[in-house]
Amino acid sequence: MCGLVDAALAAAGRIAASTVPRASQFIYGRIAQFADRTGVPLPRYKRPLYPRQPSAQRNLDLYMWAPHPPRATLKAPPGMNKGHIILDFDRRIIEH
Protein backbone atom coordinates (compact mmCIF):
# COMPACT_ATOMS: atom_id res chain seq x y z
CA MET A 1 0.00 0.00 0.00
CA CYS A 2 2.85 2.37 0.79
CA GLY A 3 4.14 2.03 -2.79
CA LEU A 4 0.75 3.01 -4.17
CA VAL A 5 0.55 6.04 -1.86
CA ASP A 6 4.08 7.09 -2.86
CA ALA A 7 3.15 6.66 -6.52
CA ALA A 8 0.06 8.83 -6.19
CA LEU A 9 1.98 11.52 -4.33
CA ALA A 10 4.80 11.39 -6.89
CA ALA A 11 2.32 11.79 -9.72
CA ALA A 12 0.89 14.83 -7.95
CA GLY A 13 4.39 16.26 -7.40
CA ARG A 14 4.06 16.17 -3.62
CA ILE A 15 6.96 13.98 -2.51
CA ALA A 16 10.74 14.27 -2.58
CA ALA A 17 12.68 13.46 -5.73
CA SER A 18 14.47 10.63 -3.91
CA THR A 19 11.16 8.72 -3.70
CA VAL A 20 10.36 9.14 -7.38
CA PRO A 21 12.22 6.11 -8.80
CA ARG A 22 10.46 3.58 -6.56
CA ALA A 23 7.09 5.28 -6.87
CA SER A 24 7.29 5.72 -10.64
CA GLN A 25 8.22 2.07 -11.18
CA PHE A 26 5.39 0.85 -8.97
CA ILE A 27 2.73 2.91 -10.68
CA TYR A 28 4.20 2.04 -14.10
CA GLY A 29 3.53 -1.62 -13.35
CA ARG A 30 -0.12 -0.80 -12.83
CA ILE A 31 -0.47 1.65 -15.72
CA ALA A 32 1.13 -0.72 -18.21
CA GLN A 33 -1.98 -2.87 -17.88
CA PHE A 34 -4.14 -0.30 -19.68
CA ALA A 35 -1.68 2.02 -21.47
CA ASP A 36 -2.83 2.83 -24.99
CA ARG A 37 -0.58 4.40 -27.63
CA THR A 38 -3.44 6.14 -29.39
CA GLY A 39 -3.28 9.91 -29.06
CA VAL A 40 -0.44 10.12 -26.53
CA PRO A 41 2.53 11.97 -28.04
CA LEU A 42 5.79 10.81 -26.49
CA PRO A 43 9.45 11.39 -27.28
CA ARG A 44 11.16 8.43 -28.95
CA TYR A 45 13.14 7.53 -25.83
CA LYS A 46 9.90 6.90 -23.86
CA ARG A 47 8.32 4.61 -26.45
CA PRO A 48 9.88 1.39 -25.08
CA LEU A 49 7.64 1.88 -22.02
CA TYR A 50 4.55 1.11 -24.12
CA PRO A 51 3.59 -2.55 -23.80
CA ARG A 52 3.65 -4.48 -27.07
CA GLN A 53 0.84 -6.89 -26.20
CA PRO A 54 -2.86 -6.00 -26.45
CA SER A 55 -4.18 -4.99 -23.01
CA ALA A 56 -6.14 -8.24 -22.58
CA GLN A 57 -2.88 -10.22 -22.91
CA ARG A 58 -0.72 -8.17 -20.52
CA ASN A 59 0.64 -9.85 -17.42
CA LEU A 60 0.96 -7.78 -14.24
CA ASP A 61 3.97 -9.80 -13.13
CA LEU A 62 5.92 -8.77 -16.23
CA TYR A 63 5.54 -5.06 -15.51
CA MET A 64 5.91 -5.25 -11.73
CA TRP A 65 8.24 -8.08 -10.79
CA ALA A 66 9.92 -9.67 -13.82
CA PRO A 67 13.72 -9.42 -13.89
CA HIS A 68 13.65 -7.51 -17.20
CA PRO A 69 10.43 -5.48 -17.50
CA PRO A 70 10.14 -2.89 -20.31
CA ARG A 71 11.12 -0.11 -17.89
CA ALA A 72 14.46 -1.87 -17.31
CA THR A 73 15.44 -1.45 -20.97
CA LEU A 74 14.68 2.26 -20.97
CA LYS A 75 17.73 4.33 -21.89
CA ALA A 76 17.64 7.77 -20.29
CA PRO A 77 19.15 10.52 -22.43
CA PRO A 78 22.20 12.26 -20.93
CA GLY A 79 21.24 14.51 -18.04
CA MET A 80 17.82 12.88 -17.54
CA ASN A 81 16.69 10.69 -14.64
CA LYS A 82 15.11 7.33 -15.50
CA GLY A 83 12.67 7.59 -12.58
CA HIS A 84 11.45 11.00 -13.72
CA ILE A 85 11.05 9.74 -17.29
CA ILE A 86 8.91 6.84 -16.10
CA LEU A 87 6.91 9.16 -13.84
CA ASP A 88 6.22 11.49 -16.78
CA PHE A 89 5.08 8.50 -18.85
CA ASP A 90 2.78 7.44 -15.98
CA ARG A 91 1.31 10.92 -15.74
CA ARG A 92 0.72 11.23 -19.50
CA ILE A 93 -1.11 7.88 -19.63
CA ILE A 94 -3.30 8.77 -16.63
CA GLU A 95 -4.15 12.19 -18.03
CA HIS A 96 -4.96 10.71 -21.43
C-alpha atoms as one frame of an Amber mdcrd trajectory, in Angstrom:
protein
   0.000   0.000   0.000   2.847   2.367   0.793   4.140   2.033  -2.793   0.750
   3.010  -4.173   0.549   6.041  -1.862   4.077   7.087  -2.865   3.150   6.660
  -6.516   0.063   8.829  -6.188   1.982  11.519  -4.326   4.803  11.392  -6.886
   2.319  11.786  -9.719   0.892  14.827  -7.948   4.387  16.260  -7.402   4.065
  16.165  -3.617   6.958  13.977  -2.514  10.740  14.273  -2.584  12.684  13.460
  -5.729  14.470  10.625  -3.909  11.161   8.721  -3.699  10.360   9.143  -7.380
  12.215   6.114  -8.798  10.461   3.577  -6.560   7.089   5.276  -6.866   7.286
   5.717 -10.638   8.223   2.072 -11.175   5.392   0.846  -8.969   2.733   2.913
 -10.684   4.199   2.044 -14.104   3.528  -1.623 -13.354  -0.123  -0.801 -12.834
  -0.474   1.654 -15.718   1.134  -0.721 -18.212  -1.981  -2.866 -17.880  -4.135
  -0.302 -19.676  -1.676   2.015 -21.466  -2.825   2.834 -24.986  -0.585   4.403
 -27.631  -3.440   6.143 -29.390  -3.281   9.914 -29.061  -0.437  10.122 -26.532
   2.529  11.968 -28.037   5.790  10.813 -26.493   9.448  11.391 -27.278  11.157
   8.434 -28.947  13.145   7.526 -25.827   9.903   6.897 -23.860   8.320   4.611
 -26.450   9.879   1.387 -25.077   7.641   1.877 -22.024   4.546   1.109 -24.116
   3.587  -2.553 -23.799   3.647  -4.476 -27.075   0.842  -6.888 -26.200  -2.859
  -5.996 -26.450  -4.175  -4.989 -23.013  -6.142  -8.237 -22.579  -2.883 -10.218
 -22.906  -0.722  -8.170 -20.516   0.643  -9.853 -17.419   0.963  -7.778 -14.244
   3.972  -9.802 -13.126   5.925  -8.774 -16.234   5.542  -5.064 -15.505   5.913
  -5.247 -11.734   8.238  -8.075 -10.785   9.921  -9.670 -13.820  13.722  -9.415
 -13.894  13.655  -7.506 -17.202  10.431  -5.479 -17.500  10.142  -2.891 -20.312
  11.119  -0.108 -17.887  14.458  -1.867 -17.307  15.435  -1.454 -20.970  14.681
   2.259 -20.967  17.729   4.331 -21.890  17.637   7.773 -20.289  19.153  10.521
 -22.433  22.200  12.264 -20.934  21.241  14.508 -18.035  17.823  12.876 -17.536
  16.690  10.692 -14.639  15.105   7.332 -15.498  12.666   7.587 -12.576  11.454
  11.001 -13.718  11.052   9.745 -17.294   8.908   6.845 -16.096   6.906   9.158
 -13.837   6.224  11.488 -16.779   5.078   8.497 -18.846   2.778   7.443 -15.975
   1.311  10.925 -15.737   0.723  11.232 -19.501  -1.110   7.882 -19.633  -3.296
   8.767 -16.635  -4.154  12.190 -18.033  -4.965  10.715 -21.430
